[in-house]
Amino acid sequence: MRIGQGIDAHAFREGGTLVLGGVIIPHTHSLKAHSDGDVVLHALCDALLGAAGLGDIGQHFPPDNPDYCDIDSRVLLRKVFDMVVEEGYQPVNADVTVVAQAPRLAAYIGEMREYISSDLQVSADQVNIKATTTEQLGFTGRGEGIAAFAVVLIDD
């Protein structure tokens, strides 16, 4: 068994579409990024890559590569899953914490779990997602962006 952890954060920008865990979330802002800015899936990709000893998301999908401009992060997650499987591993479980003052995410967590479990070919009960605030402390608390932290376990 191997464990990996991943962290991602992006600043808000006005307009656009906010996507977290593959789910479109109604909000006045989106996340500034080369791809769709899905911090949940980016943190998860890094955790999976780390567990398998395969580097990080920027190594495999560099932000200066135009092929990844505005790409759906679920596509990246499925590519990372394929890399992990190619190394002989399977995801056992994933635990993700999203840090955001706004928007409120409770209503979207079930759908995020479904998308992620489908992409990782595990059952939804093997994927846990939590959302929290920082009680208005730091960049997330000031509403300047969103961060996500992920931990995964993989096994051969």
C-alpha positions in Angstrom: 0.0 0.0 0.0 1.1 3.5 -0.7 -0.2 6.9 0.4 0.0 10.2 -1.4 -1.1 13.8 -0.6 -1.9 16.7 -2.9 -2.6 20.4 -2.4 -3.9 22.9 -4.9 -5.2 26.5 -4.7 -6.4 29.1 -7.2 -7.5 32.7 -7.0 -10.9 33.8 -8.0 -11.6 35.8 -11.1 -14.9 37.5 -12.0 -17.3 35.7 -14.3 -16.6 32.3 -15.9 -17.7 28.9 -14.7 -16.7 27.6 -11.3 -16.0 23.8 -11.4 -15.1 21.8 -8.3 -14.9 18.0 -8.3 -16.2 18.0 -11.9 -19.4 19.8 -10.9 -20.4 23.2 -12.1 -21.2 25.3 -9.1 -23.3 28.4 -9.5 -21.2 31.4 -8.3 -20.2 34.9 -9.3 -16.6 33.9 -9.8 -14.5 31.2 -11.4 -11.0 30.1 -10.6 -8.0 31.7 -12.4 -6.1 28.8 -14.1 -4.7 27.4 -17.3 -7.1 24.5 -17.2 -10.7 24.7 -15.8 -9.1 25.4 -12.3 -10.7 22.5 -10.5 -8.7 22.5 -7.3 -10.4 19.4 -6.0 -9.3 17.3 -9.0 -5.9 18.9 -9.2 -5.2 18.1 -5.6 -6.5 14.6 -6.2 -4.3 14.1 -9.3 -1.2 15.2 -7.3 -2.1 12.8 -4.5 -2.4 9.9 -6.9 0.8 10.8 -8.8 2.6 11.1 -5.5 1.4 7.8 -4.2 2.6 6.1 -7.3 5.9 7.9 -7.3 5.1 9.6 -10.6 5.9 13.3 -9.9 3.2 15.9 -10.0 0.5 17.3 -12.2 2.6 20.2 -13.6 5.2 17.7 -14.8 2.6 15.7 -16.8 0.3 18.6 -17.9 2.5 21.7 -18.0 0.7 25.0 -17.8 2.6 26.4 -20.7 1.3 23.6 -23.0 -1.6 25.0 -25.1 -3.1 21.4 -25.3 -4.2 21.8 -21.6 -5.7 25.3 -22.0 -9.2 25.3 -20.5 -9.1 21.4 -20.3 -11.8 19.7 -18.2 -9.9 18.4 -15.2 -11.8 15.2 -15.2 -9.9 14.4 -18.4 -6.7 14.9 -16.5 -7.9 12.8 -13.6 -8.7 9.9 -15.9 -5.2 10.2 -17.5 -3.6 10.2 -14.1 -5.8 7.1 -13.1 -4.5 5.3 -16.2 -0.9 6.2 -15.3 -1.4 4.8 -11.8 -3.0 1.6 -13.1 -0.1 1.2 -15.6 2.3 1.2 -12.7 0.3 -1.7 -11.2 -1.7 0.2 -8.6 -5.4 0.7 -7.9 -7.0 3.4 -5.8 -8.3 2.2 -2.4 -9.8 5.4 -1.1 -9.5 9.2 -1.4 -10.2 11.9 1.1 -10.5 15.5 0.0 -11.0 18.7 2.0 -12.1 21.9 0.1 -11.4 25.2 1.9 -13.7 28.0 0.7 -15.5 30.8 2.5 -18.0 30.8 -0.4 -19.8 29.3 -2.1 -21.4 26.7 0.2 -20.7 23.3 -1.2 -22.7 20.8 0.8 -25.4 20.4 -1.9 -22.8 19.4 -4.5 -20.6 16.9 -2.5 -22.7 13.9 -3.5 -22.3 14.6 -7.2 -18.6 15.3 -6.8 -18.2 11.9 -5.1 -20.1 10.2 -8.0 -17.9 11.8 -10.7 -14.7 11.0 -8.9 -15.6 7.5 -8.0 -16.6 6.9 -11.6 -13.3 8.3 -12.9 -11.3 6.3 -10.4 -13.4 3.1 -10.9 -14.2 2.8 -7.2 -17.4 2.9 -5.3 -18.7 6.2 -4.0 -18.1 5.2 -0.4 -14.3 5.0 -1.2 -14.4 8.8 -1.9 -14.9 11.3 0.8 -15.2 15.0 0.3 -15.5 17.6 3.0 -15.9 21.4 2.8 -14.8 23.9 5.4 -14.2 27.6 5.9 -11.3 29.2 7.6 -13.6 31.5 9.6 -12.6 34.4 7.4 -8.9 33.9 7.9 -6.3 33.9 5.1 -6.9 34.2 1.3 -9.8 31.7 1.3 -11.4 33.4 4.3 -11.2 36.7 2.5 -13.0 35.2 -0.5 -9.9 35.6 -2.7 -9.9 31.9 -3.9 -10.3 28.2 -3.0 -7.9 25.6 -1.8 -8.1 21.8 -1.7 -6.2 19.1 0.1 -6.3 15.4 -0.9 -5.0 12.1 0.5 -5.2 8.8 -1.3 -4.3 5.2 -0.6 -3.4 2.9 -3.5 -2.5 -0.8 -3.5 -1.2 -3.3 -6.0 
